[in-house]
Amino acid sequence: GRQRAEDAVDHGVGIVVRAKPGEHVAAGDAVFEIHYRTDSHLPTVLEMLSQSYTLSEGAPRPLPLVLETLA
């Protein structure tokens, strides 16, 4: 929605996550929905998204509910 903290937020751009972690997806299923106004940043966004997930044949290993206990 913006490039710098002082920029106004553009509420017309963003990313919708269509597939939750661990959810089964098939070829052609949408994983992300990208809303943008210009193509100028699209390659960077696509590269970042491609590094944000992995696909595998089996179900993911369940994560613990508590990651750390603070004293």
Backbone as CSV, one residue per row, in Angstrom:
resi,resn,N_x,N_y,N_z,CA_x,CA_y,CA_z,C_x,C_y,C_z
1,GLY,0.779,-1.192,0.000,0.000,0.000,0.000,0.829,1.269,0.000
2,ARG,2.135,1.161,0.354,3.016,2.328,0.332,4.462,1.870,0.309
3,GLN,5.348,2.765,-0.068,6.769,2.418,-0.148,7.527,2.875,1.087
4,ARG,7.142,4.019,1.638,7.803,4.555,2.826,6.753,4.833,3.886
5,ALA,7.152,4.855,5.137,6.217,5.059,6.239,5.464,6.381,6.107
6,GLU,6.108,7.406,5.554,5.452,8.715,5.446,4.510,8.816,4.243
7,ASP,4.522,7.844,3.341,3.617,7.842,2.194,2.191,7.528,2.644
8,ALA,1.225,8.054,1.900,-0.173,7.713,2.162,-0.417,6.253,1.757
9,VAL,-1.262,5.571,2.512,-1.589,4.175,2.219,-2.558,4.125,1.042
10,ASP,-2.252,3.304,0.052,-3.138,3.075,-1.088,-3.954,1.828,-0.774
11,HIS,-5.202,2.017,-0.388,-6.055,0.891,0.017,-6.524,0.043,-1.162
12,GLY,-6.173,0.441,-2.365,-6.542,-0.329,-3.552,-5.519,-1.380,-3.926
13,VAL,-4.407,-1.455,-3.189,-3.388,-2.457,-3.480,-3.188,-3.341,-2.259
14,GLY,-2.732,-4.565,-2.507,-2.477,-5.484,-1.413,-2.459,-6.921,-1.897
15,ILE,-2.325,-7.810,-0.937,-2.258,-9.245,-1.230,-3.275,-9.963,-0.363
16,VAL,-4.068,-10.819,-0.985,-5.013,-11.669,-0.272,-4.448,-13.077,-0.311
17,VAL,-4.298,-13.710,0.849,-3.820,-15.089,0.919,-5.029,-15.999,0.736
18,ARG,-5.035,-16.756,-0.352,-6.168,-17.622,-0.688,-6.015,-19.050,-0.153
19,ALA,-4.799,-19.487,0.111,-4.563,-20.845,0.619,-3.837,-20.737,1.954
20,LYS,-4.445,-21.269,2.991,-3.858,-21.222,4.319,-2.748,-22.268,4.444
21,PRO,-1.807,-22.081,5.378,-0.748,-23.086,5.580,-1.350,-24.464,5.856
22,GLY,-0.847,-25.449,5.148,-1.313,-26.819,5.326,-2.527,-27.186,4.495
23,GLU,-3.134,-26.227,3.835,-4.318,-26.484,3.023,-3.920,-27.153,1.711
24,HIS,-4.693,-28.117,1.268,-4.430,-28.803,0.013,-4.738,-27.870,-1.151
25,VAL,-3.806,-27.774,-2.086,-4.028,-27.010,-3.313,-3.690,-27.898,-4.502
26,ALA,-4.379,-27.666,-5.586,-4.134,-28.416,-6.819,-3.611,-27.452,-7.875
27,ALA,-3.071,-28.006,-8.943,-2.577,-27.176,-10.048,-3.694,-26.249,-10.508
28,GLY,-3.372,-24.986,-10.621,-4.350,-23.997,-11.064,-5.078,-23.295,-9.938
29,ASP,-4.977,-23.797,-8.704,-5.617,-23.136,-7.569,-4.877,-21.838,-7.237
30,ALA,-5.623,-20.839,-6.834,-5.017,-19.565,-6.436,-4.432,-19.702,-5.027
31,VAL,-3.195,-19.296,-4.872,-2.556,-19.266,-3.558,-2.595,-17.834,-3.021
32,PHE,-2.332,-16.882,-3.901,-2.378,-15.461,-3.560,-3.198,-14.715,-4.607
33,GLU,-3.812,-13.620,-4.177,-4.490,-12.707,-5.092,-3.815,-11.346,-4.902
34,ILE,-3.245,-10.819,-5.965,-2.477,-9.574,-5.888,-3.290,-8.446,-6.519
35,HIS,-3.456,-7.364,-5.764,-4.128,-6.168,-6.269,-3.073,-5.082,-6.437
36,TYR,-2.962,-4.509,-7.635,-1.948,-3.492,-7.900,-2.451,-2.496,-8.925
37,ARG,-1.815,-1.341,-8.948,-2.217,-0.280,-9.880,-1.283,-0.194,-11.080
38,THR,0.009,-0.442,-10.880,0.967,-0.388,-11.983,1.838,-1.635,-11.941
39,ASP,2.434,-1.962,-13.079,3.280,-3.145,-13.180,4.696,-2.917,-12.646
40,SER,5.033,-1.701,-12.264,6.426,-1.372,-11.960,7.013,-2.201,-10.811
41,HIS,6.224,-2.535,-9.803,6.738,-3.294,-8.658,6.331,-4.772,-8.699
42,LEU,5.570,-5.154,-9.700,5.054,-6.526,-9.757,6.153,-7.589,-9.778
43,PRO,7.236,-7.444,-10.541,8.282,-8.479,-10.498,8.877,-8.673,-9.098
44,THR,9.069,-7.585,-8.372,9.605,-7.683,-7.012,8.617,-8.391,-6.098
45,VAL,7.349,-8.036,-6.205,6.320,-8.666,-5.378,6.229,-10.156,-5.686
46,LEU,6.241,-10.524,-6.946,6.169,-11.940,-7.325,7.367,-12.717,-6.796
47,GLU,8.557,-12.119,-6.850,9.753,-12.775,-6.317,9.633,-12.970,-4.803
48,MET,9.180,-11.952,-4.096,9.015,-12.065,-2.644,7.986,-13.143,-2.295
49,LEU,6.877,-13.173,-3.015,5.853,-14.180,-2.747,6.355,-15.584,-3.050
50,SER,7.126,-15.734,-4.121,7.617,-17.069,-4.473,8.567,-17.613,-3.414
51,GLN,9.190,-16.740,-2.637,10.081,-17.166,-1.561,9.348,-17.335,-0.232
52,SER,8.055,-17.021,-0.200,7.320,-17.039,1.064,6.591,-18.357,1.327
53,TYR,6.656,-19.295,0.416,5.950,-20.560,0.601,6.711,-21.701,-0.052
54,THR,6.359,-22.910,0.336,6.870,-24.111,-0.319,5.691,-25.041,-0.570
55,LEU,5.792,-25.789,-1.643,4.779,-26.788,-1.959,5.395,-28.163,-1.797
56,SER,4.614,-29.098,-1.265,5.110,-30.462,-1.089,3.973,-31.441,-1.330
57,GLU,4.338,-32.683,-1.512,3.341,-33.726,-1.764,2.530,-34.072,-0.518
58,GLY,3.182,-34.060,0.633,2.507,-34.461,1.866,2.086,-33.278,2.711
59,ALA,1.380,-33.590,3.777,0.940,-32.560,4.721,2.143,-32.020,5.489
60,PRO,2.109,-30.750,5.862,3.234,-30.189,6.623,3.273,-30.746,8.036
61,ARG,4.447,-30.701,8.625,4.607,-31.106,10.017,3.875,-30.092,10.884
62,PRO,3.059,-30.547,11.843,2.331,-29.593,12.677,3.300,-28.775,13.537
63,LEU,3.008,-27.500,13.659,3.818,-26.626,14.491,3.287,-26.632,15.920
64,PRO,4.161,-26.449,16.902,3.679,-26.407,18.280,2.819,-25.161,18.501
65,LEU,1.853,-25.273,19.421,0.996,-24.131,19.721,1.760,-23.060,20.485
66,VAL,2.703,-23.468,21.324,3.515,-22.526,22.096,4.948,-22.636,21.566
67,LEU,5.467,-21.538,21.056,6.825,-21.545,20.507,7.877,-21.298,21.568
68,GLU,7.534,-20.485,22.565,8.511,-20.108,23.569,7.791,-19.602,24.806
69,THR,8.355,-19.867,25.975,7.812,-19.347,27.223,8.776,-18.315,27.762
70,LEU,8.264,-17.120,28.000,9.106,-16.042,28.526,9.042,-16.043,30.045
71,ALA,10.193,-15.895,30.670,10.235,-15.899,32.145,10.033,-14.518,32.692
